[in-house]
Amino acid sequence: MRLIPTLLVILTMLSAACGGGSTEIAPTVEETTETLTVYTVNYPLAYFAERIGGDQVEVVFPAPPGEDPAFWTPDAETVIAYQGSDLILLNGAGYAKWVERATLPTSKLVDTSAGFADRFIELTNSVTHSHGPEGEHEHSGSAFTTWLDPTLAVEQARAVAAALQARLPESTTAIEGRLSALEAELMSLDERFAAAAAALGEKPLLFSHPVYQYLIHRYELNGRQLHWEPDQAPDAKMLSELDHLLDHHAAGWMLWEGEPLDDTVTALDDRGISSIVFSPRANVPAEGDWMTAMAANAAALEAIAASVDGS
């Protein structure tokens, strides 16, 4: 059974020895086609993984459109899919609390914010309220929209890259190159936010929801956060509380997670407050991607800054 392969080897050696020196037999090189299945708990991490991993990753972010991934809970079938993945990217800082209740393989978990846990912003007031498909939930513990500080987003992207390099060592250089390109875009975003914030100075701002802590802290914005929802009109009590706040925080703009209702916009207009959308973009946008959404946020801040300069 081994006769034919042996003869082929002998013939090849004889051919090389009998004047066939110009003929070279190239060594066989196996190309790596391994693809990692990566599950994430929010869209920013899915975007980072896709950008950094390229065609060597299949990224899955299973939260339904229109839900806040921070408070969404996957069903049993989806948890099993997480368990079967090659890598699970967590945001950390208390984000996606369902992870604490689920049994997930620790060897596959990567907490992308663990490296800057000492810089988490602790929430001083616990607030429970209800909105959207995810229903009642509580804002307590640490603020978790870490990526709204692009310098922290860079650190999360680096954690993603390190996890991919550990599992795809032959692609270390390619991963490093894609990470560098992403870092450059994130730092450019940081520069835009910083320039707009500098132009705003101490001008008071309102934020519709308590998810902007890292943005406010990074750029030293004079902001106050409310608990208003874009798809719900404020009641008389909420408007009264706003009027009281405006007595000592005379804001001219409120930044929203999404487009507010027309009636809400009118109520704010009557108080001299313009409504601006600045989406944290934790879920997949209807158009564009995470970076285009962040660029739109930068443009929103720049528009506010321009109105200050023109006043």
KAMOBEL-V95002 format. One record per pair of residues at least 6 apart in sequence whose C-alpha atoms are under 8 Angstrom apart, sorted by the first residue. I is the first residue (numbers start at 0). J is the second residue. Records with the same first field share a line. If there is no record, write none. Layout:
I=J  J
//
This chain:
15=22
32=55
33=55
34=54  55  56  57
35=55  56  57  84  85  86
36=56  57  58  59  84  85  86
37=48  56  57  58  59  84  85  86  87  88
38=45  58  59  60  81  84  86  87  88
39=45  58  59  60  87  88  89
40=60  62  68  69  88  89  90  95
41=60  62  68  69  90  281  282
42=60  280  281  282  283  289
43=146  280  281  282  289
44=88  89  90  155  156  159
45=58  59  60
46=288  289
47=156  159  181
48=56  58  156  159  160
49=56  57  58
50=177  178  181
51=159  160  174  175  177  178  181
52=160  163  174  177
61=77
62=68  71  73  282
64=282  283
65=131  132  282
66=131  132  133  282
67=131  133  281  282
68=95  281  282
69=94  95  96
70=94  95  96  97  133  136
71=95  97  133
72=95  97
73=97
78=101
81=87  103
82=102  103  104
84=107
85=107
86=107  108  109
87=107  108  109
88=108  109  110  111  159
89=108  109  110  111
90=110  111  112  143
91=110  111  112  113  143
92=112  116  119  141  142  143
93=140  141  142  143
94=143
109=158  159  162
110=158
111=154  155  156  158  159
112=145  151  154  155  158
114=154
115=151
119=141  142  143
120=141  142  212  213
121=140  141  142
122=138  139  140  141  142
123=139  140
124=139
125=137  138  139  140
126=137  138  139
127=135  136  137  138
128=135  136  137
129=135  136
130=228
138=209
142=210  212  213
143=210
144=210  211  212  213  279
145=151  152  213
146=152  155  213
147=211  213  214  279
148=189  213  214  217
149=185  186  188  189
150=185  186  189
152=185
153=182  185  186
156=178  182
157=178
160=174  175  178
163=174
164=170  171  174
188=293  294  297
191=297  301
192=218  297  300  301
193=218
195=297  300  301  303  304
196=218  219  220  300  304
197=218
198=304  305  307  308
199=303  304  307
200=220  221
201=220  221
202=221  250
203=220  221  222  223  248  249  250  251  252
204=220  221  222  223  250  251  252  253  254
205=222  223  224  225  250  252  253  254
206=222  223  224  225  253  254  255
207=224  225  226  227  228  253  254  255  256
208=224  225  226  227  228  255  256
209=224  225  226
210=279
211=224  279
214=220
215=221  222
227=233
228=259
229=255  256  257  258  259  260
230=258  259  260
231=259  260
232=260  262  263
233=263
250=272
251=271  272  273
252=272  273  274  275  303
253=272  273  274  275
254=274  275  276  277
255=274  275  276  277  278
256=276  277  278  279
257=276  277  278
258=276
259=274
264=273  274
267=273  274
275=299
276=296  299
277=295  296  299
278=292  293  296
279=293
280=289  292  293
283=289
284=292
//
